[in-house]
């Protein structure tokens, strides 16, 4: 197989240091670039974003060529946002202003579960993933937010992998939704989660209680981006798996797309550099590698984005 077709646009980088991510705009997946004139994109869900002229075995062959060239720094990430939860339906019903001003602060939607509508959408996604796996789609690790709606989406969408118990399933504290004020974004205790979801490793939670959620203050976009960056650095430093399904939320996954290269003309972007915001139960595929300026040739025609060097978090 030939090497993957890479985007030939060169992106300027002001300052070179360690801690970069590169993304590979492979010909297999559609470029996700949003403008004011085209604010929405219809992704080819039936193919899980794989263009119809390709198949998963072709992608795997070219991905293997990348891993030979760049070794462990290359990963294929499948970002999946949770399906519709009870909190989503309530916000739809009363409107965002009423939701955020009053209802989101009550305990009624604490760690909200999926609705039946959400479960139906996830079962549809499960069928598409199952077919893709028969055709060569690889998933060798699952990482999920510790919030129930993301875990439940993972359990249904990757039902066969959960039943087979053949790959690691890990929950990571920093994959949570934007934290604070909204009780739907407050997690359960670690002990309760371990009882509810015994097949998941919750060692990635930093404490028994939820010490990150604040009833009086909502997390800023900058703080969430820092958290997303720490999560990605953990993924590259401590995780050997190369094909990883990541179940999260609108805000944190949007921040992950920024950290992975949401720049003008990039694979994951909009015209204001705000990253890509997934819909409920949406699935996007990203091939990326962590970049070290001490080891790599900067002349590659691959987009670069500086990634802040932040202290390691608990494994």
C-alpha positions as CSV (number, residue, x, y, z in Angstrom):
1,X,0.0,0.0,0.0
2,X,1.1,3.6,-0.6
3,X,1.5,6.0,2.2
4,X,-1.7,7.9,3.1
5,X,-2.4,11.0,1.1
6,X,-1.6,14.0,3.4
7,X,-2.9,17.5,3.2
8,X,-0.3,19.5,1.3
9,X,-1.0,22.8,3.0
10,X,1.8,23.9,5.2
11,X,0.9,25.5,8.5
12,X,3.2,28.1,10.1
13,X,4.4,27.5,13.7
14,X,5.7,30.5,15.6
15,X,7.7,28.7,18.2
16,X,9.1,25.2,18.3
17,X,9.4,23.1,21.5
18,X,8.4,19.7,22.7
19,X,4.8,18.8,23.3
20,X,3.1,19.2,19.9
21,X,0.4,17.1,18.3
22,X,0.2,16.5,14.6
23,X,-2.9,15.4,12.8
24,X,-2.9,13.5,9.5
25,X,-5.7,14.7,7.1
26,X,-5.9,11.2,5.6
27,X,-7.9,10.8,2.4
28,X,-10.1,8.2,4.2
29,X,-12.0,10.6,6.4
30,X,-13.7,13.9,5.5
31,X,-12.1,17.1,6.5
32,X,-14.2,18.7,9.3
33,X,-14.1,22.4,8.7
34,X,-16.9,24.7,9.6
35,X,-17.6,28.3,8.4
36,X,-20.3,30.8,9.2
37,X,-21.7,30.1,5.7
38,X,-21.7,26.4,6.3
39,X,-22.2,26.0,10.1
40,X,-23.3,22.3,9.9
41,X,-21.7,19.3,8.3
42,X,-23.4,16.0,7.5
43,X,-21.0,13.3,8.3
44,X,-21.3,9.9,6.6
45,X,-22.4,8.0,9.7
46,X,-23.2,4.8,7.8
47,X,-19.4,4.5,7.1
48,X,-18.4,6.0,10.5
49,X,-16.9,8.8,8.5
50,X,-14.9,6.5,6.2
51,X,-15.4,7.5,2.6
52,X,-17.4,5.0,0.6
53,X,-14.6,4.4,-1.9
54,X,-12.4,3.0,0.8
55,X,-12.7,0.1,3.2
56,X,-11.3,-0.4,6.7
57,X,-8.6,-2.9,5.6
58,X,-7.2,-0.3,3.2
59,X,-7.1,2.2,6.1
60,X,-5.5,-0.3,8.4
61,X,-2.7,-1.0,5.8
62,X,-1.9,2.7,5.5
63,X,-2.2,3.2,9.2
64,X,0.4,0.4,9.8
65,X,2.7,2.3,7.4
66,X,2.4,5.3,9.6
67,X,3.2,3.4,12.8
68,X,6.3,1.9,11.1
69,X,7.4,5.5,10.3
70,X,6.5,7.2,13.5
71,X,6.4,4.2,16.0
72,X,4.3,4.7,19.1
73,X,3.6,8.3,18.5
74,X,0.7,7.5,16.1
75,X,-2.8,6.8,17.3
76,X,-6.3,6.6,15.7
77,X,-8.9,8.1,18.0
78,X,-12.6,7.6,17.6
79,X,-14.4,10.4,19.5
80,X,-18.0,9.6,20.4
81,X,-20.3,12.0,22.2
82,X,-22.9,10.5,24.5
83,X,-26.4,10.0,23.2
84,X,-29.4,12.1,24.4
85,X,-29.8,12.2,28.2
86,X,-32.7,13.3,30.3
87,X,-31.0,16.7,30.9
88,X,-30.8,17.2,27.1
89,X,-34.5,16.5,26.7
90,X,-35.4,18.9,29.5
91,X,-33.3,21.7,27.9
92,X,-35.0,21.1,24.6
93,X,-38.4,21.3,26.3
94,X,-37.9,24.5,28.4
95,X,-35.2,26.3,26.4
96,X,-31.6,27.0,27.3
97,X,-32.2,30.2,29.3
98,X,-34.7,28.5,31.7
99,X,-32.5,25.4,31.8
100,X,-29.3,27.2,32.8
101,X,-31.0,29.8,35.1
102,X,-33.0,27.4,37.2
103,X,-33.4,23.7,36.3
104,X,-29.7,22.8,35.7
105,X,-28.9,23.8,39.3
106,X,-31.4,21.3,40.9
107,X,-30.6,17.8,41.8
108,X,-33.3,16.4,39.5
109,X,-30.8,15.7,36.7
110,X,-27.7,14.7,38.8
111,X,-25.5,12.5,36.6
112,X,-28.3,12.2,34.1
113,X,-28.9,8.8,32.4
114,X,-29.7,8.2,28.7
115,X,-33.3,8.5,27.6
116,X,-35.0,5.8,25.6
117,X,-34.5,8.0,22.5
118,X,-30.8,8.1,23.4
119,X,-30.6,4.4,23.8
120,X,-32.3,3.8,20.4
121,X,-29.8,6.1,18.7
122,X,-26.9,4.3,20.4
123,X,-28.2,0.9,19.3
124,X,-28.2,2.2,15.7
125,X,-24.6,3.3,16.2
126,X,-23.8,-0.1,17.7
127,X,-25.1,-1.8,14.5
128,X,-23.0,0.4,12.3
129,X,-19.9,-0.2,14.5
130,X,-20.5,-4.0,14.5
131,X,-20.7,-4.0,10.7
132,X,-17.5,-1.9,10.4
133,X,-15.7,-4.2,12.8
134,X,-16.6,-7.2,10.6
135,X,-15.1,-5.2,7.7
136,X,-11.9,-4.4,9.6
137,X,-12.5,-1.6,12.0
138,X,-10.1,-2.0,15.0
139,X,-10.7,-0.9,18.6
140,X,-8.2,-2.1,21.2
141,X,-9.1,0.2,24.1
142,X,-12.1,2.1,25.4
143,X,-11.8,5.3,27.5
144,X,-14.9,6.9,28.8
145,X,-16.0,9.9,31.0
146,X,-17.1,8.8,34.5
147,X,-20.5,10.4,33.9
148,X,-23.2,7.8,33.5
149,X,-24.6,9.0,30.1
150,X,-21.2,8.5,28.5
151,X,-20.6,5.1,30.1
152,X,-24.1,3.9,29.1
153,X,-23.4,5.1,25.5
154,X,-20.2,3.1,25.5
155,X,-21.8,0.0,26.9
156,X,-24.5,-0.1,24.2
157,X,-22.4,1.1,21.2
158,X,-19.6,-1.4,21.9
159,X,-21.7,-4.1,23.5
160,X,-19.8,-7.0,21.9
161,X,-16.5,-5.7,23.2
162,X,-17.9,-5.3,26.7
163,X,-19.3,-8.8,26.6
164,X,-16.0,-10.3,25.3
165,X,-14.0,-8.6,28.1
166,X,-10.9,-8.7,25.7
167,X,-9.8,-5.1,25.8
168,X,-9.2,-2.6,28.6
169,X,-12.0,-0.3,29.5
170,X,-10.9,2.8,31.5
171,X,-12.6,5.8,32.9
172,X,-10.7,9.1,33.0
173,X,-11.6,12.0,35.3
174,X,-10.6,14.6,32.7
175,X,-13.0,13.4,30.0
176,X,-15.9,14.9,31.9
177,X,-18.2,17.6,30.6
178,X,-17.6,21.3,31.5
179,X,-17.7,21.3,35.3
180,X,-19.6,23.3,37.8
181,X,-23.1,24.6,38.6
182,X,-25.0,22.1,36.4
183,X,-25.7,19.0,38.5
184,X,-25.9,16.8,35.4
185,X,-22.2,17.3,35.2
186,X,-21.4,16.2,38.7
187,X,-20.2,12.6,39.0
188,X,-21.0,9.9,41.5
189,X,-18.5,8.7,44.1
190,X,-15.8,6.3,42.8
191,X,-17.3,3.5,45.0
192,X,-20.7,3.9,43.6
193,X,-19.4,3.9,40.0
194,X,-17.5,0.7,40.7
195,X,-20.7,-0.9,42.0
196,X,-22.8,0.3,39.0
197,X,-20.2,-0.5,36.3
198,X,-17.9,-3.2,37.7
199,X,-16.3,-3.9,34.2
200,X,-14.7,-0.5,34.1
201,X,-11.4,0.5,35.6
202,X,-12.0,3.7,37.6
203,X,-8.4,4.2,38.8
204,X,-8.3,7.3,36.6
205,X,-10.5,9.2,39.1
206,X,-8.4,11.5,41.2
207,X,-10.5,11.1,44.4
208,X,-13.4,9.2,46.0
209,X,-15.7,12.2,46.0
210,X,-16.1,14.7,43.2
211,X,-13.7,17.4,44.3
212,X,-13.6,19.2,40.9
213,X,-17.3,20.2,40.6
214,X,-18.2,23.6,42.0
215,X,-21.8,24.5,42.7
216,X,-21.1,28.2,42.4
217,X,-18.7,28.4,39.4
218,X,-18.7,27.1,35.9
219,X,-15.4,25.9,34.4
220,X,-13.9,28.3,31.8
221,X,-13.1,27.3,28.2
222,X,-9.4,27.8,29.0
223,X,-9.5,25.5,31.9
224,X,-11.3,22.9,29.9
225,X,-8.8,23.1,27.1
226,X,-6.0,22.6,29.6
227,X,-7.8,19.6,31.0
228,X,-8.3,18.1,27.4
229,X,-4.6,18.7,26.8
230,X,-3.6,16.8,29.9
231,X,-5.9,14.0,28.9
232,X,-4.3,13.7,25.5
233,X,-0.8,13.8,27.0
234,X,-1.7,11.0,29.4
235,X,-3.1,9.0,26.4
236,X,0.2,9.3,24.6
237,X,2.5,8.8,27.6
238,X,0.8,5.9,29.4
239,X,-1.4,4.1,26.8
240,X,0.1,1.6,24.4
241,X,-3.2,1.0,22.4
242,X,-3.4,2.6,19.0
243,X,-7.1,2.4,18.1
244,X,-9.0,4.0,20.9
245,X,-12.7,4.7,21.3
246,X,-13.2,7.8,23.5
247,X,-16.7,8.5,24.9
248,X,-17.2,12.0,26.2
249,X,-19.2,15.2,26.0
250,X,-19.7,18.1,23.7
251,X,-17.5,20.6,25.6
252,X,-14.5,18.3,26.4
253,X,-14.4,16.7,23.0
254,X,-14.6,20.1,21.3
255,X,-11.5,21.0,23.5
256,X,-9.8,17.8,22.4
257,X,-10.3,18.8,18.7
258,X,-8.7,22.2,19.5
259,X,-5.7,20.5,21.1
260,X,-5.3,18.2,18.2
261,X,-5.2,20.9,15.6
262,X,-8.2,23.1,15.2
263,X,-6.5,25.7,13.1
264,X,-7.7,27.4,9.9
265,X,-7.7,24.9,7.1
266,X,-7.0,22.1,9.6
267,X,-8.8,18.7,9.9
268,X,-10.8,19.7,13.0
269,X,-11.8,23.3,12.9
270,X,-14.1,26.1,12.3
271,X,-13.3,29.5,10.9
272,X,-12.8,30.9,14.4
273,X,-10.5,28.1,15.6
274,X,-13.0,26.9,18.1
275,X,-12.8,23.2,17.3
276,X,-15.5,20.9,16.2
277,X,-18.6,20.3,18.3
278,X,-20.1,16.9,18.1
279,X,-23.8,16.2,18.1
280,X,-25.4,13.6,20.4
281,X,-24.2,10.1,19.5
282,X,-21.9,11.4,16.8
283,X,-18.7,9.6,15.8
284,X,-15.6,11.2,14.3
285,X,-12.3,9.6,13.4
286,X,-8.9,11.3,13.9
287,X,-5.4,10.0,13.2
288,X,-2.8,12.0,15.1
289,X,0.7,11.7,16.6
290,X,2.5,13.4,19.4
291,X,5.3,15.5,18.0
292,X,8.8,16.0,19.5
293,X,10.9,18.7,17.9
294,X,14.1,17.0,19.1
295,X,13.4,14.0,17.0
296,X,11.3,14.9,14.0
297,X,11.9,16.7,10.7
298,X,9.8,19.9,10.6
299,X,9.5,19.8,6.8
300,X,6.7,17.2,6.8
301,X,3.5,18.6,5.2
302,X,1.5,18.0,8.3
303,X,-0.3,20.5,10.4
304,X,1.2,21.4,13.7
305,X,-0.4,22.8,16.9
306,X,1.4,23.7,20.0
307,X,0.4,21.7,23.0
308,X,1.1,23.1,26.5
309,X,3.5,21.2,28.7
310,X,1.5,20.3,31.8
311,X,2.4,18.1,34.8
312,X,1.4,14.5,34.6
313,X,-1.8,13.5,36.2
314,X,-2.6,10.3,38.1
315,X,-2.6,7.3,35.7
